[in-house]
């Protein structure tokens, strides 16, 4: 639509509201149209006038809160542990010979005295037979010497009264006495030869027994280091090893400061022994599971490692079924002390910002204040707060990222089970 002067009349928005732009001169017909448009535009103008009114405030956000709990809690220590057999015995060859056969299954449980390897026994059996022959010969020599000594003794007994009555010469008596003494010496020599032969036989028998490499203890037999047909000798190293694994020993190291703190709390030998017996060690395995049986304190090493400043501790864990094996790793955990009246909050409630720890706390009007706190040890899914909170105060445990200082919130109980804490 065009105005008489060639200008156009139209509608255009102004400041968010509908307005009508007119030319400088309008005909009667154009004015009639303008009034009609203005009549229909009046509601829109009224609505636009409300655009400048203030919007309604949003509702306060929902958050989950929990009260600060105060109670006595055990403080746990945790260290890396290595598993080892309670007794580890190397099986070595004591004689030289060839391995004829292997008598055990590697990695299987063996009993004390069970045959593990057999060395060729023939040379040692021959030595035993030879020693037995020498012993028999020495025994025969002793019998001959005793017979001679018996005859010379009779000569002495016969010549003694005759020489007294001068029926025999003194020379004959002296000769019989000398012969008797020589015969006795021969008897003692024969007895010594018997003892020597017996020792040789015993040595030969021991060497023969050494051809049987047997398990010195009950336990798990290790891998064979030498195979059948190998030539072994006392310097050839272990042929295999056997470890007692029930109970199994777990070594872990604690810092010197932890060790000194323990001794300060238990200053006497009696109190330390009692405290050590009361410890219940837990073993967390490589897959994250907790071993179902508790361990006990066994001993502390005699010295502190100068390079690490730590002291080695050993614990014992029952191991029926031989599930745990030497060489494995785990984490040893135990309660080292009890902290009285500790203040606990869920770990979800604690936020860390540039090394500082903060907690959102609610007041009586459900308004949020951000408070800097000092944290202590972690106890499961909870954190000990050493400074900054009071017992019973409400803290935001879920929805911390939604709150700001001074914000009013809608608190709801914290459902820890639903969060997997």
FENZI-V182915 format. One line per field, one symbol per residue. ss: DSSP state (H for helix, E for strand, C for the rest). phi: phi as a letter, one per 30 degrees, with the letter a starting at -180 (. if undefined). burial: + if it has 24 or more other ideal C-beta (glycine too) atoms within 12 Angstrom, else -. A space follows every 10 residues. Layout:
ss = ???
phi = ???
burial = ???
This chain:
ss = CECCCCCECE EEEECCEEEE ECCCCCCHHH HHHHHHHHHH HHHHHHHHHH HHCCCCCCCC CEEEEEECEE EEEEEEEEEE EEEEEEEEEE EECCCCEEEE EECCCCCCEE CCCCEEEEEC CHHHHHHHHH HHHHHHHHHH HHHHHHHHHH HHHHHHHHHH HHHHCCCCCH HHHHHHHHHH HHHHHHHHHH HHHHHHHHHH HHHHHHHHHH CEEECCCCEE ECCCCCCCCC EECCCCCEEE EEEEEEEEEE EEEEEHHHHH HHHHHCCCHH HHHHHHHHCC EEEECCCCCE CCCCEEEEEE EEEEECCCCE EEEEEEECCH HHCCCCCCEE EEEEEEEEEE EEEEEEHHHC EEECCEEEEE EECCCCEEEE EEEEEEEEEC CEEEEEECCC CCCEEEEECH HHCCCCCECE EEECCHHHHC C
phi = .cdedidcca cbdbhibdbc cbddbbdddd dddddddddd dedddddddd dddddddddd ddbcbbddcc adbdcccbbd bbcbddbccd cbdcbclcdc accbcdicdb cejddcbcce dddddddddd dddddddddd dddddddddd dddddddddd ddddchdbdd dddddddddd dddddddddd dddddddddd dddddddddd dcdcddbdlc dddddbcejd dcadcdidda bbbdcbdccb cbccdddddd dddddbdcdd dddddddddc dcccdddjdc ddcdcbdcac ddbddddcib bdbbbcbdbd ihddbejdca ccbadcabcd hdccbddddc ccbhiccbbd cccdciccbc cdbcccdcbi ccbdcdbjbb didcbdcbjd dccbeidcbc dbddcddddi d
burial = --------+- -------+-+ -+-------+ ---+------ ---------- ---------- --+++++++- --+-+++-+- ++++++++++ +++++-+++- -+++----++ ---+++++++ +--+--++-- +--++--+-- ++--+--++- -+--++--+- ---------- --+--+--++ --+--++--+ --++--+--+ +--++-++-+ ++++++++++ ++-+++---- -+---+-+++ ++++++++++ ++++---++- -+-------- -----+--+- +++++----- +-+-++++-+ ---------+ +++++++++- -+-+++-+-+ ++++-+---- -+++++++++ +-----++++ ++---+-+++ +-+-+-+-+- -++++--++- --++++++++ --+---+-+- +--+------ -
